[in-house]
Amino acid sequence: MTALETEVNRRRVVLVSALAGFLLTTVWSAQFVDTVIGGGVTEAVLGKPAQSPIDGVVTGVVYAFVSGLAGTFTGCNVAVFGAMSPMLGSDGSRWARLRATLAPLRLLAAGMIAVSALYGVVVSLVGTKMPQFTGDQAPLGELTARNVQSMVVFGLIGVSLTYLGLAQLGYVRDPFSARARTVFLGALIGAFLIGRPWVLFRQIFRDAAESGNPLYGAAAFTLQSVGNILVMAILLILVNVAGGGLARWLAAKQGRIVAVTAGALIFTGVFTLFYWNVRMLQFRGILPWYPLAPWT
C-alpha cells in the first residue's frame, strides 16, 4: 500500500465516520428513546410508572440499576459504543478471546466506577445546591445552568472521543498507553452522570441528594453506570467469544482494526459534540436552524 493510498484511506475514515455521527444527530428522537424505550423498559421491569416516588434505599438502588439499563440507548449513551470499540477483534481460542475481552472490560469498569462512585458521594453531600437538582425551566432563547452543565460535560466527552479516534489514525499524538486509554474511556462513561439531564436519572439524583447518605449515593450512581454498559458488554463478549469470524475479518487486511476503532470513536465523538452542543442550542431557540428529521 502506497503512502498516498494510506492517507486517502485515513481521510476517508475521518470523513465517513464524522458525517455518520452528524447525520445521526439529525434523525435522533430524544422523545422516543428517552420516554418510549427508556421509560417503557423501566416501567416493565419495575412494574410501576417510571417516575414513581423512590421509597427507601433498596428501592433507590434497584431503580438506579434498572433506569441505567433502560438508558442504554439514550442520547447520553451512544458514546459507550465508541468507548467499547477498541475491544473488538480478540484472536485465539474461545477461552483466550474471553480472557482478552474481560481484561479491558475490567479496566473500563474501574475508570467508570471511580468517577460514578465519587460523583455519587459529592451529590449526596452537596447535590441540593447543584444545577442537576433544580427543575427550573428557562424561556426559549436562554439556557438553564443544567443545560450549560450538560453542554460542557458532553462537549468535553465528544472532543475527547474524537481526539482519541484521530490519534488512532496518527493525526495527533496519543497521550495514553493501551491500558490507560481503556481506564480513561471508562472514566468518560462515568462522567455521563455529571452531564446527564435524563428525567429518570434526575429522579435518582434528587433522591441521593436529599438522602445525605454518601454510601447510598455512591452505590446508586455506580449501579446506574453498570446498567448503562451491561447490554453493550454482553454483546461485546458474545461477538468476541462466539464470533471468531470477526477477528479473522479484522486481521485479514492491514489497518482494518485501526480503521474500525478510529471510525467508531470519531463517529460517537462527533455525535456527542453536535447533539449536546449545536443541536441543544437549536432546541433552546438560540440557534435559528438545524437540519432535523420530521419525527424528532
C-alpha positions in Angstrom: 0.0 0.0 0.0 1.5 3.4 -1.0 1.7 6.4 1.3 -0.9 8.2 -0.8 -3.4 5.3 -0.6 -2.8 5.1 3.2 -3.5 8.9 3.5 -6.6 8.6 1.3 -7.9 5.8 3.4 -7.3 7.6 6.7 -9.1 10.7 5.3 -12.0 8.5 4.2 -12.3 7.0 7.7 -12.5 10.5 9.2 -14.9 11.9 6.7 -17.3 8.9 6.7 -17.4 8.5 10.5 -17.7 12.2 11.2 -20.5 12.5 8.6 -22.3 9.5 10.0 -22.1 10.9 13.5 -23.5 14.3 12.4 -26.3 12.6 10.4 -27.4 10.6 13.4 -27.9 13.9 15.3 -30.4 15.0 12.6 -32.6 11.9 13.0 -32.3 11.1 16.7 -35.6 11.4 18.5 -34.9 12.1 22.2 -38.6 11.8 22.9 -38.8 8.3 21.5 -35.6 6.8 23.1 -36.0 8.6 26.4 -39.7 8.1 27.0 -40.8 5.2 24.9 -37.7 3.0 25.2 -36.1 4.2 28.4 -39.3 4.8 30.3 -41.0 1.8 28.9 -38.3 -0.6 29.9 -38.1 0.9 33.4 -41.9 0.5 33.9 -41.9 -3.0 32.5 -39.1 -4.2 34.9 -40.3 -2.3 38.0 -44.0 -2.9 37.4 -44.9 0.7 38.1 -44.7 4.1 36.4 -41.1 5.1 35.7 -41.4 8.3 37.6 -42.9 6.8 40.8 -41.5 8.1 44.1 -38.5 6.3 45.4 -39.3 5.0 48.8 -36.2 3.8 50.5 -32.6 2.9 49.9 -33.3 -0.6 48.5 -35.8 0.7 46.0 -33.4 3.5 45.1 -30.6 1.1 44.3 -32.9 -1.1 42.2 -34.3 1.9 40.4 -30.8 3.2 39.7 -29.7 -0.1 38.1 -33.0 -0.6 36.1 -33.1 3.0 34.9 -29.4 2.7 33.9 -30.2 -0.4 31.9 -33.2 1.3 30.3 -31.0 4.2 29.4 -28.6 2.1 27.3 -29.7 3.6 24.0 -30.4 7.2 25.1 -28.5 10.0 23.6 -26.1 10.1 26.5 -25.1 6.5 25.9 -24.3 6.5 22.2 -20.7 7.2 23.3 -20.5 3.8 25.0 -20.3 2.3 21.6 -17.2 4.2 20.8 -15.7 3.6 24.2 -16.0 -0.2 23.8 -15.0 -0.4 20.1 -11.2 -0.8 20.8 -12.0 -4.1 22.5 -13.3 -5.7 19.3 -11.5 -8.5 17.5 -9.8 -10.7 20.1 -8.0 -13.6 18.5 -7.0 -17.1 19.6 -9.1 -19.9 21.2 -12.6 -19.2 22.6 -11.2 -19.1 26.2 -8.3 -16.9 25.0 -10.8 -14.5 23.4 -12.9 -14.4 26.6 -9.9 -13.5 28.7 -8.8 -11.0 26.2 -12.2 -9.4 26.3 -12.7 -9.4 30.1 -9.3 -7.8 30.8 -10.0 -4.5 29.2 -13.6 -4.6 30.4 -12.3 -4.7 34.0 -10.1 -1.6 33.3 -13.1 0.1 31.7 -15.2 -0.7 34.7 -12.5 0.6 37.1 -12.4 4.0 35.4 -16.2 4.2 35.2 -16.9 3.1 38.8 -14.2 5.5 40.2 -15.9 8.5 38.6 -19.5 7.3 39.2 -19.0 6.5 42.9 -17.1 9.7 43.6 -19.8 11.8 41.9 -22.4 9.9 43.9 -20.6 10.9 47.1 -20.4 14.5 46.0 -24.1 14.6 45.1 -25.1 13.1 48.5 -23.2 15.8 50.3 -23.9 19.0 48.2 -26.3 17.8 45.5 -29.3 20.0 46.5 -27.2 23.1 45.6 -26.2 21.7 42.2 -27.7 22.6 38.8 -28.9 19.0 38.2 -31.1 19.2 41.3 -33.3 22.0 40.1 -36.2 21.6 37.8 -36.2 25.2 36.7 -37.0 25.9 33.1 -35.7 28.9 31.1 -37.7 30.6 28.4 -36.8 29.9 24.8 -33.6 31.8 23.9 -32.0 31.1 27.2 -30.1 28.3 28.8 -30.5 27.0 32.3 -27.5 26.1 34.5 -28.4 22.5 33.9 -28.3 23.0 30.1 -24.8 24.6 30.4 -23.6 21.7 32.6 -24.7 19.1 30.1 -23.2 21.0 27.2 -19.8 21.4 28.9 -19.6 17.8 30.1 -20.8 16.1 26.9 -18.8 18.6 24.8 -15.6 17.6 26.5 -16.6 13.9 26.2 -17.2 14.4 22.5 -13.9 16.2 21.9 -12.1 13.5 23.9 -13.5 10.7 21.9 -12.9 12.4 18.6 -9.3 13.2 19.6 -8.7 9.5 20.5 -10.1 8.5 17.2 -7.7 10.9 15.3 -4.9 9.6 17.5 -5.6 6.0 16.3 -5.1 7.2 12.8 -1.9 9.1 13.7 -3.1 12.6 13.1 -2.5 13.6 16.7 -0.3 12.3 19.5 -1.9 9.6 21.7 -1.1 10.5 25.3 -2.1 7.1 26.7 -0.8 3.6 26.8 -3.4 0.9 25.8 -4.3 0.2 29.5 -4.5 3.8 30.5 -6.7 4.6 27.5 -9.2 2.0 28.5 -9.4 3.3 32.0 -9.8 6.9 30.6 -12.7 5.7 28.4 -14.3 4.2 31.4 -14.0 7.5 33.2 -15.7 9.2 30.3 -18.6 6.8 30.7 -18.8 7.5 34.4 -18.8 11.2 33.6 -22.1 10.8 31.7 -23.8 11.1 35.1 -22.2 14.6 35.6 -23.9 15.9 32.5 -27.0 13.7 32.1 -30.3 15.6 32.1 -32.5 12.5 31.5 -35.6 12.7 33.7 -35.2 9.2 35.2 -31.6 10.0 36.2 -32.6 13.3 37.7 -35.0 11.3 39.9 -32.1 9.3 41.3 -30.0 12.4 41.6 -32.6 14.2 43.6 -33.2 11.2 45.9 -29.4 10.8 46.5 -29.0 14.5 47.1 -31.9 14.6 49.6 -30.7 11.5 51.4 -27.4 12.9 52.5 -26.0 9.4 52.6 -22.7 9.1 50.7 -22.8 5.3 50.6 -26.2 5.3 49.0 -25.1 8.0 46.5 -22.0 6.0 45.6 -23.9 2.7 45.2 -26.8 4.2 43.3 -24.6 6.1 40.8 -22.3 3.1 40.3 -25.2 0.8 39.5 -26.6 3.4 37.2 -23.4 3.3 35.2 -23.1 -0.5 35.4 -26.7 -0.7 33.9 -25.6 1.7 31.2 -22.8 -0.6 29.9 -24.3 -4.0 30.7 -26.0 -4.7 27.4 -23.0 -3.5 25.3 -20.6 -5.5 27.5 -22.7 -8.7 27.0 -22.9 -8.1 23.2 -19.1 -7.4 23.1 -18.4 -10.7 24.9 -20.7 -12.6 22.6 -19.3 -11.1 19.5 -15.7 -11.7 20.5 -16.1 -15.2 22.1 -18.7 -16.7 19.7 -17.8 -14.7 16.6 -14.3 -15.8 15.8 -15.0 -14.7 12.3 -14.9 -11.1 13.3 -11.3 -11.4 14.5 -10.4 -13.1 11.2 -12.1 -10.4 9.2 -10.4 -7.6 11.2 -7.0 -9.3 10.8 -7.5 -10.1 7.1 -6.5 -6.6 5.9 -3.7 -4.4 7.3 -5.0 -1.5 9.2 -8.7 -2.7 9.3 -8.9 -2.9 13.1 -7.4 0.6 13.4 -9.9 2.0 10.9 -12.8 0.3 12.7 -11.7 1.6 16.1 -10.9 5.1 14.9 -14.1 5.3 13.0 -16.2 4.3 16.0 -14.5 6.8 18.3 -14.9 9.7 15.8 -18.5 8.7 15.0 -19.5 8.8 18.6 -17.4 11.8 19.4 -18.9 13.9 16.6 -22.4 12.8 17.5 -21.9 13.6 21.2 -20.4 17.0 20.5 -23.0 18.1 17.9 -26.0 16.6 19.7 -25.3 18.1 23.1 -24.0 21.4 21.9 -25.1 22.6 18.5 -28.5 20.8 18.5 -29.0 21.8 22.1 -28.7 25.5 21.0 -31.4 24.9 18.3 -33.6 23.1 20.9 -33.4 26.1 23.2 -34.2 28.5 20.4 -30.8 30.1 20.4 -29.6 28.7 17.1 -32.3 29.5 14.4 -32.0 26.3 12.4 -30.6 22.8 12.5 -31.3 20.1 9.9 -33.8 17.8 11.7 -36.0 14.9 10.5 -39.7 15.5 11.0 -40.1 12.9 13.7 -37.5 14.4 16.0 
